Amino acid sequence: APSPDQASAKRPNIVRRLYDWVLSWAETPYGLIALFVLAVAESSFFPIPPDVLLIALALSIPTKAFRFALWCTIGSVLGGVLGYYLGFALWKTLEPVMIPAVFSAEKFARVTGLYDEYGIPVVFAAGFTPIPYKVFTIAGGVAKINVVAFALTSFVGRGARFFLVAAVIRRYGDVAKDLIDRYFNLLTLAFTVLLVGAFLLLKVVLH
């Protein structure tokens, strides 16, 4: 049996192979279909975010960047609803499989705590956080938040993220790709801090 160190050494290789496989679809006629399927899958179980393929496709045909972003958004929302129902109807069955194989118990507990404290606005912020979106979609189902509000807020939040990526790529091209690749988590984290600050301010103003 492999040691824990050997297992951890293999894990990045698997993720890297998945990353390269995802990117390879940008060089085929099925790039848009692959983007849509990837966006659906990533919102419920797949580890690679669709931004990877969105960036590659947008760079290959900049004039279609917003079209790619739209399909990425639609796929992500549909996948989010799927993730919601996994949490809503099947969590007791799936929990031993999903934790820790797909995400950690700590991340899941953190997200469910956010739902308890802030409710639906968390779904909007989720579109920009480095925490995998699937954690938010499944936790939303477990928390049994309103599914219509969940879907609409997902569309706005995820759409804002993907259209922002598309707009930057369309405007700045390869320079933007290098910047996003290098600082993606930092940029999304900074944006999330701004969003959370806005929510807290709104909460104070309304109360």
C-alpha positions as CSV (number, residue, x, y, z in Angstrom):
1,A,0.0,0.0,0.0
2,P,1.3,3.5,-0.8
3,S,2.4,5.7,2.1
4,P,0.5,9.0,2.9
5,D,3.5,10.8,1.4
6,Q,3.3,8.9,-1.9
7,A,-0.5,9.4,-2.0
8,S,-0.2,13.1,-1.6
9,A,2.6,13.2,-4.2
10,K,0.3,11.5,-6.7
11,R,-2.7,13.8,-6.1
12,P,-1.3,17.0,-7.8
13,N,-0.3,14.8,-10.8
14,I,-3.9,13.7,-11.1
15,V,-5.2,17.2,-10.9
16,R,-2.6,18.4,-13.3
17,R,-3.6,15.7,-15.8
18,L,-7.2,16.7,-15.4
19,Y,-6.2,20.4,-16.0
20,D,-4.3,19.5,-19.2
21,W,-7.2,17.3,-20.4
22,V,-9.7,20.2,-19.8
23,L,-7.4,22.6,-21.7
24,S,-7.1,20.2,-24.6
25,W,-10.8,20.6,-25.4
26,A,-10.1,24.2,-26.5
27,E,-8.3,22.9,-29.5
28,T,-11.3,20.8,-30.8
29,P,-14.6,21.7,-32.5
30,Y,-16.3,20.7,-29.3
31,G,-14.9,23.3,-27.0
32,L,-18.2,25.1,-26.3
33,I,-19.9,21.8,-25.5
34,A,-17.0,20.8,-23.3
35,L,-17.2,24.1,-21.5
36,F,-20.9,23.7,-20.8
37,V,-20.5,20.1,-19.5
38,L,-17.5,21.2,-17.4
39,A,-19.5,24.0,-15.9
40,V,-22.3,21.7,-15.0
41,A,-19.9,19.1,-13.5
42,E,-17.8,21.5,-11.5
43,S,-20.8,22.9,-9.7
44,S,-21.6,19.5,-8.2
45,F,-18.5,17.2,-8.2
46,F,-15.7,17.9,-10.7
47,P,-12.4,19.5,-9.2
48,I,-11.3,21.7,-12.1
49,P,-13.1,25.2,-12.4
50,P,-14.5,26.0,-15.8
51,D,-12.5,29.3,-15.9
52,V,-9.6,27.3,-17.2
53,L,-11.4,26.3,-20.4
54,L,-13.3,29.6,-20.6
55,I,-10.0,31.5,-20.7
56,A,-8.5,29.2,-23.4
57,L,-11.6,29.5,-25.6
58,A,-11.9,33.3,-25.1
59,L,-8.2,33.7,-26.1
60,S,-8.8,31.6,-29.2
61,I,-11.8,33.6,-30.4
62,P,-11.9,36.9,-28.4
63,T,-15.0,38.1,-30.3
64,K,-17.0,35.1,-28.8
65,A,-15.7,35.6,-25.3
66,F,-19.1,36.8,-24.0
67,R,-20.9,33.9,-25.7
68,F,-18.6,31.5,-24.0
69,A,-19.2,33.2,-20.7
70,L,-23.0,32.9,-21.1
71,W,-22.9,29.2,-21.8
72,C,-20.5,28.7,-18.9
73,T,-22.9,30.6,-16.6
74,I,-25.9,28.6,-17.8
75,G,-24.1,25.3,-17.3
76,S,-22.8,26.4,-13.8
77,V,-26.3,27.3,-12.7
78,L,-27.8,24.0,-13.9
79,G,-24.9,22.2,-12.2
80,G,-25.6,24.2,-9.0
81,V,-29.2,23.2,-9.0
82,L,-28.1,19.6,-9.4
83,G,-25.7,20.0,-6.4
84,Y,-28.5,21.7,-4.4
85,Y,-30.7,18.6,-4.9
86,L,-27.9,16.3,-4.0
87,G,-27.7,18.1,-0.7
88,F,-31.4,18.5,-0.3
89,A,-32.5,14.9,-1.0
90,L,-29.5,12.6,-0.9
91,W,-27.0,14.1,1.6
92,K,-27.4,11.3,4.2
93,T,-26.4,8.8,1.5
94,L,-23.7,10.9,-0.1
95,E,-22.0,12.4,2.9
96,P,-19.7,9.4,3.5
97,V,-18.6,9.6,-0.2
98,M,-18.3,13.3,-0.5
99,I,-16.4,14.0,2.7
100,P,-13.4,14.0,2.5
101,A,-13.1,12.7,-1.1
102,V,-14.7,15.8,-2.8
103,F,-14.3,18.4,-0.1
104,S,-13.3,18.6,3.6
105,A,-15.7,18.5,6.5
106,E,-14.2,21.8,7.7
107,K,-15.0,23.6,4.5
108,F,-18.5,22.2,4.5
109,A,-19.1,23.3,8.1
110,R,-17.8,26.8,7.3
111,V,-20.1,27.2,4.4
112,T,-23.2,25.9,6.2
113,G,-22.3,28.4,9.0
114,L,-22.3,31.2,6.4
115,Y,-25.8,30.1,5.2
116,D,-27.0,30.2,8.8
117,E,-25.7,33.7,9.3
118,Y,-26.2,35.4,5.9
119,G,-28.7,33.3,3.9
120,I,-29.1,33.7,0.1
121,P,-26.5,36.5,-0.4
122,V,-23.8,33.8,0.3
123,V,-24.7,32.2,-3.0
124,F,-23.8,35.4,-4.8
125,A,-20.5,35.7,-3.0
126,A,-19.8,32.0,-3.6
127,G,-19.3,32.8,-7.3
128,F,-16.1,34.5,-6.5
129,T,-14.5,32.6,-3.5
130,P,-11.6,30.2,-3.9
131,I,-13.7,27.7,-2.0
132,P,-15.1,25.2,-4.6
133,Y,-18.6,26.2,-5.7
134,K,-19.9,22.6,-5.3
135,V,-19.5,23.1,-1.5
136,F,-21.9,26.0,-1.6
137,T,-24.4,24.3,-3.9
138,I,-24.6,21.1,-1.9
139,A,-24.6,23.0,1.4
140,G,-27.5,25.1,0.1
141,G,-29.5,22.0,-0.4
142,V,-28.7,20.7,3.1
143,A,-29.6,24.1,4.5
144,K,-32.9,23.9,2.4
145,I,-32.7,27.5,1.3
146,N,-35.2,28.7,-1.3
147,V,-34.3,26.9,-4.6
148,V,-35.7,29.6,-6.9
149,A,-33.8,32.3,-5.1
150,F,-30.7,30.1,-5.1
151,A,-30.9,29.6,-8.9
152,L,-31.4,33.3,-9.6
153,T,-28.7,34.4,-7.3
154,S,-26.3,31.8,-8.7
155,F,-27.0,33.1,-12.2
156,V,-26.1,36.7,-11.1
157,G,-23.0,35.6,-9.1
158,R,-21.6,33.1,-11.5
159,G,-22.4,35.3,-14.4
160,A,-20.6,38.2,-12.9
161,R,-17.5,36.0,-12.4
162,F,-17.5,34.5,-15.9
163,F,-18.4,37.7,-17.8
164,L,-15.7,39.5,-15.8
165,V,-13.1,36.9,-16.9
166,A,-14.4,37.2,-20.5
167,A,-14.3,41.0,-20.5
168,V,-10.7,41.1,-19.2
169,I,-9.6,38.5,-21.8
170,R,-11.3,40.3,-24.6
171,R,-9.7,43.6,-23.5
172,Y,-6.2,42.5,-22.5
173,G,-5.6,39.1,-24.2
174,D,-2.5,37.1,-23.2
175,V,-1.4,39.6,-20.6
176,A,-4.7,39.0,-18.8
177,K,-4.4,35.2,-19.1
178,D,-1.0,35.3,-17.3
179,L,-2.4,37.6,-14.6
180,I,-5.5,35.4,-14.0
181,D,-3.4,32.2,-14.0
182,R,-0.9,33.6,-11.5
183,Y,-3.2,35.5,-9.1
184,F,-6.6,33.9,-9.6
185,N,-7.2,32.9,-6.0
186,L,-5.8,36.2,-4.7
187,L,-8.0,38.2,-7.0
188,T,-11.2,36.2,-6.2
189,L,-10.4,36.4,-2.4
190,A,-10.0,40.2,-2.6
191,F,-13.3,40.5,-4.5
192,T,-15.0,38.3,-1.9
193,V,-13.7,40.5,0.9
194,L,-15.3,43.5,-0.8
195,L,-18.6,41.6,-1.3
196,V,-18.7,40.5,2.4
197,G,-18.0,44.0,3.4
198,A,-20.8,45.2,1.2
199,F,-23.2,42.7,2.8
200,L,-22.3,43.7,6.3
201,L,-22.7,47.4,5.5
202,L,-26.1,46.6,3.9
203,K,-27.1,44.7,7.0
204,V,-26.2,47.6,9.2
205,V,-28.1,50.1,7.0
206,L,-31.3,48.0,6.8
207,H,-31.4,47.4,10.5
